[in-house]
Amino acid sequence: MITCDVGVNHFAIARWRDGALWRAEYINERPLETGAVLMTFVCAGEDLVVIEIPKVYDAQFQKGDQRDIRDLALAAGGLLVAARHANGIPGENVKVEKVEPREWKGTLDKKIMLARILSKLTDAECATIQLTENVIEAGIRAGKGPGADVLDAIGIGLWKLGRLKKGRTR
């Protein structure tokens, strides 16, 4: 299984084998450009890919520039298509699931959820994260950046495997 957190200019993936984190990494490639090609290779031979997609809220609940959501949705869509057709053989497409942030992590404060995700990993799994400890800690403190993105990709996998429960919901 591969789980993916998508940004407009980058994405993070976590690869899982037999219910354990096998490798997690930050990919500094635009999903709609070289990132989609890379995703095709990454997902080849996988049985399942789970990709986070943005949630579009009603006007009264929207935050920030909604054009950013549009661009993020396009990036996620590009990776979804690339993942789905990774095997390149008609009828043997990779199963792809979409998940919205609230579905897997609830409404818990992002920094708290990132720390919770990290706490669910074994030492062996932590060693598979392809970032320095400082980058991971900075991501937890800021709630954004490569460390946060990789932890989100890991969190999606932990949730899918039943190893992480979502936080407070409204």
Residue pairs with C-beta under 8 A, 6 or more apart in sequence:
1 15
1 16
1 46
1 47
1 48
1 49
1 50
1 157
1 160
2 13
2 14
2 15
2 16
2 42
2 43
2 46
2 48
2 49
2 50
2 83
3 13
3 14
3 16
3 49
3 50
3 51
3 153
3 154
3 156
3 157
3 160
4 11
4 12
4 13
4 14
4 39
4 49
4 50
4 51
4 52
4 79
4 83
4 153
4 156
5 11
5 12
5 13
5 52
5 149
5 150
5 152
5 153
5 156
6 31
6 51
6 52
6 53
6 72
6 75
6 76
6 79
7 31
7 72
7 75
7 149
8 30
8 31
8 68
8 71
8 72
8 75
9 28
9 30
10 26
10 27
10 28
10 29
10 30
10 31
10 35
10 146
10 149
11 27
11 29
11 31
11 35
11 39
11 75
11 79
11 149
12 24
12 25
12 26
12 27
12 146
12 149
12 150
12 152
12 153
13 24
13 25
13 27
13 42
13 153
14 21
14 23
14 24
14 150
14 153
14 154
14 156
14 157
15 21
15 22
15 23
15 24
15 42
16 22
16 157
16 161
19 161
20 122
20 124
20 125
21 121
21 125
21 128
21 129
21 154
21 157
22 128
23 128
23 130
24 128
24 129
24 130
24 131
24 150
24 153
24 154
25 129
25 130
25 131
25 150
26 130
26 131
26 146
26 149
26 150
27 35
27 38
28 146
29 35
29 38
30 75
31 39
31 75
31 76
31 78
31 79
32 74
32 75
32 78
35 75
35 78
35 79
36 78
36 79
36 81
36 82
37 82
39 79
39 82
39 83
39 86
40 82
40 83
40 85
40 86
40 88
41 86
42 86
43 49
43 82
43 83
43 86
43 94
44 86
44 87
44 88
44 94
45 86
45 87
46 83
46 86
46 94
47 94
47 95
48 94
48 95
48 96
48 97
49 83
49 84
49 86
49 94
49 95
49 96
49 97
50 96
50 97
50 98
50 99
50 156
50 157
50 160
51 76
51 79
51 80
51 83
51 96
51 97
51 98
51 99
52 76
52 98
52 99
52 100
52 101
52 104
52 152
52 156
53 73
53 76
53 80
53 98
53 99
53 100
54 69
54 72
54 73
54 76
54 100
54 101
55 100
55 101
55 102
56 69
56 73
57 63
76 98
80 96
80 98
83 94
83 96
84 93
84 94
84 96
85 93
85 94
86 93
86 94
87 93
87 94
99 156
99 159
99 160
102 166
102 169
103 166
104 155
104 156
104 159
104 160
104 164
104 166
105 113
105 152
105 155
105 159
105 166
105 167
106 113
106 166
106 167
106 168
106 169
107 167
107 168
107 169
107 170
108 116
108 166
108 167
108 168
109 167
110 143
110 148
111 140
111 141
111 143
112 167
113 155
113 167
114 139
114 140
114 143
114 147
114 148
114 151
114 152
114 155
115 140
116 164
116 167
117 151
117 152
117 154
117 155
117 158
117 164
118 126
118 136
118 140
118 151
120 158
120 163
120 164
121 154
121 158
129 136
129 150
129 154
130 150
131 146
131 147
131 150
135 145
135 146
135 147
136 147
136 150
136 151
137 147
138 145
138 147
139 145
139 146
139 147
139 148
139 149
139 150
139 151
140 147
140 148
140 151
142 148
155 164
158 164
159 165
159 166
